Structure formats: C-alpha cells, structure tokens
C-alpha cells in the first residue's frame, strides 16, 4: 500500500489546485511518488502546477483549537481543530484572522460539515445521492425532463448540508462560510483558505 502523509496531500493540492480526494487517489496510484502523482492529477483534472513566478501560496496561518461547553462547569463534549492559512505571518497574527479561525471552529462544532470544499466530496457518495434522488423522483411519478433538475437540486442541498464552504454561517445565515472567508480575503489582500479540520464529539 502506498505510504504518504497528510502533508504530502496538502503539498500536491497546493501545487495543482486539485481537490483533496483527487490528490489522495493520485498519490495512491503513484505509490507515493509526488512527481508521478502530479502528472496523474494534471492528466485527470487538467489542473496546472502552481510553480510559476509570482504564484500566491498560502503557507502561513494557524491551527486553532475550540472546545464547546454546552453547560458551564461540565466537561466539553465537542472539540474542533481547524487549519486556516494565509500568505504572510503578519496577517496570521492579526485580530481579524484570529477571529475568523475561532468563528470557523465554532461553526464546525455546531454544524458538523464533512469536508472543506465540493471537490473533496467522495464521488461514489455523490453518485449514490444522485441515484437515490432519481429513484425517489421516479417513484413520485415525475416526468423525465424534470428528474435531472430535481437531482441537481438535491446535489446542491447535499453540498449545502455537508460542505463547509457551502454551509450558511452559523452566526449569520445570510452568508455562507465561503463568503465569510472571501470578505477577509478582500480586506487583507491575501489568499486565505481552510486546509483541513477535525471535529471530535464524545460518543460519536
């Protein structure tokens, strides 16, 4: 079995712009060889290596920890670690960036997303959702020309429920988490992204 680390997946993702699952598959198929995996990603997704001069790389940032205590005085039941990246240490140390990291961790604790971005959703799981939606629509007697529109709507709803960047922000549901991040990108002038997160819940 191919041996590679989460850091290898992140490096390949940063270099190609491809989704996490695409990078994992490529590293697996290339038996951990980074250069071969990069070639596989380019062939499969058309992603381009981000090594040209002036390419903006978000390799600074923080790993933020959050513990949720629903009842004061009792031990926390939910914990979150989230890695939020930016381009410079100057922005990473700023109050707005630190506040965003905390808001993201709080949101993840409350809303339990499964992945960061749409590209990270497992394609087999997504196809299962599509087939279920098609079957349900047919059983309800929907005409064929309407079924695919229904399926598209179900997929969008799935993304909204499971994908962090697509979820309505827990403290302001008029904007998504992705839009929240874009706001800080505009004000800071830097590329900002969520690389990964882990959510822990007692008994789950």
C-alpha positions as CSV (number, residue, x, y, z in Angstrom):
1,X,0.0,0.0,0.0
2,X,1.3,3.5,-0.9
3,X,2.7,5.4,2.0
4,X,2.2,9.2,2.2
5,X,1.2,11.8,4.7
6,X,-1.5,14.5,5.0
7,X,1.3,17.0,4.4
8,X,2.0,15.3,1.0
9,X,-1.7,15.6,0.1
10,X,-1.6,19.3,1.1
11,X,1.6,19.9,-0.9
12,X,0.1,18.3,-4.0
13,X,-3.2,20.1,-3.6
14,X,-1.3,23.5,-3.2
15,X,0.8,22.7,-6.3
16,X,-2.1,21.6,-8.6
17,X,-5.2,23.3,-7.3
18,X,-7.0,19.9,-7.4
19,X,-9.4,18.5,-4.8
20,X,-8.2,16.6,-1.8
21,X,-9.7,13.3,-2.9
22,X,-8.1,13.7,-6.4
23,X,-4.7,14.2,-4.8
24,X,-5.2,11.2,-2.5
25,X,-6.1,9.0,-5.4
26,X,-3.1,10.2,-7.4
27,X,-0.7,9.6,-4.6
28,X,-2.1,6.2,-4.1
29,X,-1.9,5.3,-7.7
30,X,1.7,6.7,-7.9
31,X,2.7,4.8,-4.8
32,X,3.6,8.0,-3.0
33,X,5.8,9.4,-5.8
34,X,5.0,13.2,-5.8
35,X,6.1,13.9,-9.4
36,X,4.2,11.0,-10.8
37,X,1.1,11.9,-8.7
38,X,1.3,15.5,-10.1
39,X,1.4,14.2,-13.6
40,X,-1.7,12.0,-12.9
41,X,-3.6,14.9,-11.4
42,X,-2.8,17.0,-14.5
43,X,-4.0,14.2,-16.8
44,X,-7.1,13.5,-14.8
45,X,-8.3,17.0,-13.9
46,X,-6.4,19.4,-16.1
47,X,-5.0,21.1,-13.0
48,X,-1.8,23.1,-13.6
49,X,1.2,23.2,-11.4
50,X,1.4,26.3,-9.3
51,X,5.1,26.8,-9.6
52,X,5.3,29.8,-12.0
53,X,6.8,33.1,-10.8
54,X,4.6,35.2,-8.6
55,X,2.2,32.4,-7.7
56,X,0.4,33.3,-4.5
57,X,0.8,30.5,-1.9
58,X,-0.9,30.4,1.4
59,X,1.6,28.6,3.6
60,X,1.3,30.7,6.8
61,X,-1.6,30.7,9.3
62,X,-2.8,28.9,12.4
63,X,-4.1,25.7,13.8
64,X,-6.9,26.8,16.0
65,X,-8.5,24.7,18.8
66,X,-12.0,25.1,20.1
67,X,-13.8,23.3,22.9
68,X,-17.6,23.6,23.2
69,X,-19.1,23.5,26.7
70,X,-22.9,23.5,26.4
71,X,-23.2,23.5,30.2
72,X,-20.9,25.8,32.3
73,X,-18.9,23.7,34.8
74,X,-19.2,20.4,32.9
75,X,-16.5,18.9,30.6
76,X,-16.7,19.8,26.9
77,X,-18.4,17.3,24.6
78,X,-17.3,18.7,21.3
79,X,-13.8,19.8,20.1
80,X,-12.5,21.1,16.9
81,X,-9.1,21.7,15.3
82,X,-9.0,23.8,12.1
83,X,-6.0,24.8,10.0
84,X,-6.6,28.3,8.4
85,X,-3.9,29.5,6.0
86,X,-2.9,32.9,4.6
87,X,0.2,34.2,2.8
88,X,2.1,36.1,5.5
89,X,2.7,35.8,9.2
90,X,1.7,39.5,9.5
91,X,-1.9,38.6,8.5
92,X,-1.9,35.4,10.5
93,X,-1.2,37.3,13.7
94,X,-3.9,39.9,13.0
95,X,-7.1,40.1,15.1
96,X,-9.4,39.6,12.1
97,X,-7.6,36.4,11.0
98,X,-7.6,35.0,14.6
99,X,-11.3,35.9,14.9
100,X,-12.1,34.1,11.6
101,X,-10.3,31.0,12.8
102,X,-12.3,31.0,16.0
103,X,-15.6,31.6,14.1
104,X,-14.8,28.7,11.7
105,X,-14.0,26.3,14.6
106,X,-17.2,27.3,16.4
107,X,-19.2,26.8,13.1
108,X,-17.7,23.4,12.6
109,X,-18.5,22.4,16.2
110,X,-22.2,23.4,15.6
111,X,-22.8,22.3,12.0
112,X,-20.5,19.2,11.7
113,X,-19.5,19.6,8.0
114,X,-18.0,16.5,6.4
115,X,-15.4,18.1,4.0
116,X,-14.0,21.6,3.3
117,X,-14.9,22.0,-0.4
118,X,-17.1,20.4,-3.1
119,X,-14.1,18.9,-4.7
120,X,-13.4,16.9,-1.5
121,X,-16.7,15.1,-1.6
122,X,-16.2,11.4,-2.5
123,X,-17.6,10.9,-6.0
124,X,-19.1,7.5,-5.1
125,X,-21.1,9.0,-2.3
126,X,-22.2,11.8,-4.6
127,X,-23.4,9.4,-7.2
128,X,-25.3,7.4,-4.5
129,X,-27.1,10.7,-3.6
130,X,-27.9,11.3,-7.3
131,X,-29.3,7.7,-7.8
132,X,-31.4,8.0,-4.6
133,X,-32.8,11.3,-5.8
134,X,-33.6,9.8,-9.3
135,X,-35.3,6.8,-7.8
136,X,-37.4,8.9,-5.4
137,X,-38.4,11.2,-8.3
138,X,-39.5,8.3,-10.5
139,X,-41.5,6.7,-7.6
140,X,-43.3,10.1,-7.2
141,X,-44.2,9.9,-10.9
142,X,-42.1,12.9,-12.0
143,X,-41.6,13.3,-15.8
144,X,-38.1,12.5,-17.2
145,X,-37.4,16.1,-18.2
146,X,-37.9,17.2,-14.6
147,X,-36.0,14.4,-12.9
148,X,-32.5,15.7,-13.7
149,X,-33.4,19.2,-12.4
150,X,-34.6,17.6,-9.2
151,X,-31.3,15.6,-9.0
152,X,-29.3,18.9,-9.4
153,X,-31.4,20.5,-6.6
154,X,-30.7,17.5,-4.3
155,X,-27.0,17.7,-5.0
156,X,-26.9,21.4,-4.2
157,X,-28.8,20.7,-1.0
158,X,-26.3,17.9,-0.2
159,X,-23.4,20.4,-0.7
160,X,-25.1,23.0,1.5
161,X,-25.5,20.4,4.3
162,X,-22.2,18.6,4.2
163,X,-19.6,21.0,2.6
164,X,-18.1,23.6,5.0
165,X,-17.7,26.4,2.4
166,X,-21.3,26.0,1.2
167,X,-22.9,26.0,4.6
168,X,-24.7,29.1,5.8
169,X,-22.5,30.6,8.5
170,X,-23.9,29.7,12.0
171,X,-23.7,33.2,13.3
172,X,-25.2,34.8,10.2
173,X,-27.1,32.5,7.8
174,X,-27.5,35.2,5.2
175,X,-23.9,34.4,4.0
176,X,-22.0,31.2,3.6
177,X,-18.7,30.2,5.2
178,X,-17.1,30.6,1.8
179,X,-18.4,34.2,1.6
180,X,-17.1,34.9,5.1
181,X,-13.6,33.8,4.0
182,X,-13.8,35.9,0.8
183,X,-14.6,39.0,2.9
184,X,-11.3,38.7,4.8
185,X,-9.5,38.0,1.5
186,X,-10.7,41.3,0.1
187,X,-9.8,43.3,3.2
188,X,-6.5,41.7,3.8
189,X,-5.5,41.4,0.2
190,X,-4.2,37.9,0.8
191,X,-5.2,34.4,-0.3
192,X,-7.0,32.7,2.7
193,X,-8.1,29.1,2.8
194,X,-9.1,26.3,5.1
195,X,-6.7,23.4,4.5
196,X,-8.4,20.9,6.8
197,X,-10.3,20.4,10.0
198,X,-11.1,17.6,12.5
199,X,-14.2,17.5,14.7
200,X,-14.4,15.3,17.8
201,X,-17.6,14.5,19.7
202,X,-17.9,12.3,22.8
203,X,-19.8,9.1,21.9
204,X,-19.9,9.8,18.1
